[in-house]
Amino acid sequence: MKVEEHVAFTAKHRDWSVAKKLTDMENEEIAHFLAGVSNTVNARVGGYLSDAIDVEGVKALAEELRKDSLADTVVALKSPGTARKLGNLVNETDKKLRKLLVDVAKAYLVRETLRPLVPIDYPEGILEGVDVEFPFEEPHVNFTAKHGRWIVVKRLIIDEKTPMLDVARLLASINETATLKLPVYADIDVEGIKEEFSAFKKVKKSDIPKVIEVYEAFEPSLYADEPFEEHARVYALRIALEKIGLNLDVPAKSLEKYLEKKG
């Protein structure tokens, strides 16, 4: 049986119930749908980290670190003292495993700290409602796509034995896929955006305000058409933070390695 071209996202777990499917496979529509998927999984990932990370503690730390200016806030996020405080919010004694969780906690902290200061999500909002039939009766998270040569299946059936961190891993992985493919369909010039920050190699503390200055002066219309200018701005933030050594997105690989080594 031939599978129709589509992008779909469904989730059914606890109070979360959403089922959406796109079959109008115009590039712009796919980009908007992927933006909604990214917003949705990022909004939910924190709820699945609490088995190993004090999520409320991370949110409280975000309030403590947030300053009046973006540059001062990012300097605070990057400080060694912040890393030490995060270490106390992670429930793991093994040093190597602890580092993996701190990487995850730090990315979540970055999002929570910056959220009131700059756009970290896309304008589409989150996916809500059940518009299509769930592919599984069991609790699950499911993301599938088929368009030309792009085929992806990312799913997890959730039962009483499923670690909640495994759900977080899948959500982070789905976000990574959406982040990678969105610019392709939105025609965002990510390489051009990277070039804006190419002067910064090894960024020291004193360089952070300069990187933020470039971000704040960023003109998205140079790299994306009008419907996706705000998306380009989020990519500029992501690239600026990467230059500084911070992640805007919870790293799926760190969660994957943690779960593998934890057994």
PECOR-V23337 format. One record per pair of residues at least 4 apart in sequence whose C-alpha atoms are under 8 Angstrom apart, sorted by sequence separation. I is the first residue (numbers start at 1). J is the second residue. If there is no record, write none. Layout:
((I J) (I J))
This chain:
((12 16) (13 17) (25 29) (26 30) (27 31) (28 32) (29 33) (30 34) (31 35) (32 36) (33 37) (34 38) (35 39) (36 40) (37 41) (38 42) (39 43) (40 44) (41 45) (42 46) (44 48) (45 49) (46 50) (49 53) (50 54) (54 58) (55 59) (56 60) (57 61) (58 62) (59 63) (60 64) (61 65) (62 66) (68 72) (69 73) (70 74) (71 75) (72 76) (73 77) (74 78) (75 79) (78 82) (79 83) (80 84) (81 85) (82 86) (83 87) (84 88) (85 89) (86 90) (93 97) (94 98) (95 99) (96 100) (97 101) (98 102) (99 103) (100 104) (101 105) (102 106) (103 107) (104 108) (105 109) (106 110) (107 111) (108 112) (109 113) (110 114) (111 115) (113 117) (114 118) (115 119) (121 125) (136 140) (146 150) (147 151) (158 162) (162 166) (163 167) (164 168) (165 169) (166 170) (167 171) (168 172) (169 173) (170 174) (171 175) (172 176) (173 177) (174 178) (175 179) (176 180) (177 181) (178 182) (179 183) (180 184) (181 185) (182 186) (183 187) (184 188) (189 193) (190 194) (191 195) (192 196) (193 197) (194 198) (203 207) (204 208) (207 211) (208 212) (209 213) (210 214) (211 215) (212 216) (213 217) (214 218) (219 223) (220 224) (221 225) (224 228) (225 229) (228 232) (229 233) (230 234) (231 235) (232 236) (233 237) (234 238) (235 239) (236 240) (237 241) (238 242) (239 243) (240 244) (241 245) (242 246) (247 251) (251 255) (252 256) (253 257) (254 258) (255 259) (256 260) (257 261) (258 262) (259 263) (11 16) (12 17) (24 29) (25 30) (49 54) (50 55) (67 72) (68 73) (77 82) (78 83) (92 97) (93 98) (115 120) (145 150) (146 151) (162 167) (183 188) (203 208) (221 226) (224 229) (241 246) (242 247) (11 17) (12 18) (24 30) (49 55) (67 73) (76 82) (92 98) (114 120) (145 151) (146 152) (183 189) (223 229) (241 247) (10 17) (11 18) (66 73) (91 98) (144 151) (145 152) (183 190) (241 248) (10 18) (11 19) (22 30) (47 55) (65 73) (90 98) (144 152) (145 153) (221 229) (224 232) (9 18) (10 19) (46 55) (111 120) (143 152) (144 153) (158 167) (220 229) (223 232) (238 247) (9 19) (10 20) (66 76) (143 153) (144 154) (220 230) (238 248) (8 19) (9 20) (22 33) (65 76) (87 98) (90 101) (142 153) (143 154) (156 167) (200 211) (8 20) (9 21) (65 77) (90 102) (142 154) (143 155) (220 232) (8 21) (142 155) (220 233) (7 21) (8 22) (141 155) (142 156) (156 170) (197 211) (6 21) (7 22) (87 102) (90 105) (140 155) (141 156) (155 170) (218 233) (6 22) (7 23) (86 102) (140 156) (141 157) (154 170) (6 23) (140 157) (141 158) (197 214) (5 23) (6 24) (139 157) (140 158) (196 214) (218 236) (4 23) (6 25) (83 102) (86 105) (138 157) (139 158) (5 25) (86 106) (138 158) (139 159) (154 174) (138 159) (215 236) (215 237) (7 30) (83 106) (215 240) (7 33) (141 167) (9 37) (58 86) (212 240) (211 240) (193 223) (58 89) (143 174) (192 223) (57 89) (77 110) (190 223) (211 244) (55 89) (189 223) (54 89) (188 223) (189 224) (53 89) (54 90) (188 224) (208 244) (53 90) (54 91) (187 224) (188 225) (52 90) (53 91) (186 224) (187 225) (52 91) (51 91) (52 92) (73 113) (188 228) (203 243) (204 244) (73 114) (202 243) (203 244) (186 228) (190 232) (193 235) (194 236) (197 239) (201 243) (193 236) (197 240) (200 243) (70 114) (188 232) (190 235) (194 239) (193 239) (197 243) (58 105) (62 109) (66 113) (70 117) (53 101) (61 109) (62 110) (65 113) (66 114) (52 101) (58 108) (59 109) (62 112) (63 113) (58 109) (62 113) (53 105) (59 112) (59 113) (46 108) (176 249) (175 249) (176 252) (172 249) (172 250) (173 251) (172 251) (173 252) (172 252) (39 121) (170 252) (39 122) (43 126) (169 252) (168 252) (169 253) (39 124) (40 125) (36 122) (39 125) (40 126) (169 255) (35 122) (39 126) (40 127) (168 255) (169 256) (36 124) (39 127) (35 124) (36 125) (37 126) (166 255) (36 126) (37 127) (165 255) (166 256) (36 127) (32 124) (166 259) (165 259) (20 127) (123 230) (122 230) (123 231) (18 127) (19 128) (20 129) (122 231) (18 128) (19 129) (20 130) (21 131) (17 128) (18 129) (19 130) (20 131) (21 132) (17 129) (18 130) (19 131) (20 132) (122 234) (17 130) (18 131) (19 132) (51 164) (52 165) (121 234) (19 133) (51 165) (119 233) (120 234) (19 134) (49 164) (119 234) (48 164) (49 165) (48 165) (120 237) (48 167) (49 168) (48 168) (25 147) (45 167) (46 168) (45 168) (10 134) (10 135) (12 138) (13 139) (45 171) (12 139) (13 140) (44 171) (45 172) (11 139) (12 140) (13 141) (120 248) (11 140) (12 141) (42 171) (10 140) (11 141) (41 171) (42 172) (75 205) (10 141) (11 142) (41 172) (9 141) (10 142) (9 142) (10 143) (41 174) (42 175) (75 208) (8 142) (9 143) (41 175) (74 208) (8 143) (9 144) (7 143) (8 144) (38 174) (110 246) (7 144) (8 145) (38 175) (71 208) (72 209) (110 247) (111 248) (6 144) (7 145) (37 175) (71 209) (110 248) (111 249) (6 145) (7 146) (107 246) (5 145) (6 146) (7 147) (38 178) (106 246) (107 247) (108 248) (5 146) (6 147) (37 178) (38 179) (71 212) (106 247) (107 248) (108 249) (4 146) (5 147) (70 212) (71 213) (107 249) (108 250) (3 146) (5 148) (35 178) (107 250) (34 178) (107 251) (13 158) (34 179) (105 250) (104 250) (34 181) (35 182) (104 251) (34 182) (103 251) (31 181) (104 254) (31 182) (103 254) (104 255) (30 182) (31 183) (101 254) (31 185) (100 254) (101 255) (30 185) (31 186) (100 255) (28 185) (100 257) (101 258) (27 185) (28 186) (100 258) (27 186) (97 258) (97 261) (97 262) (78 244) (78 245) (78 246))
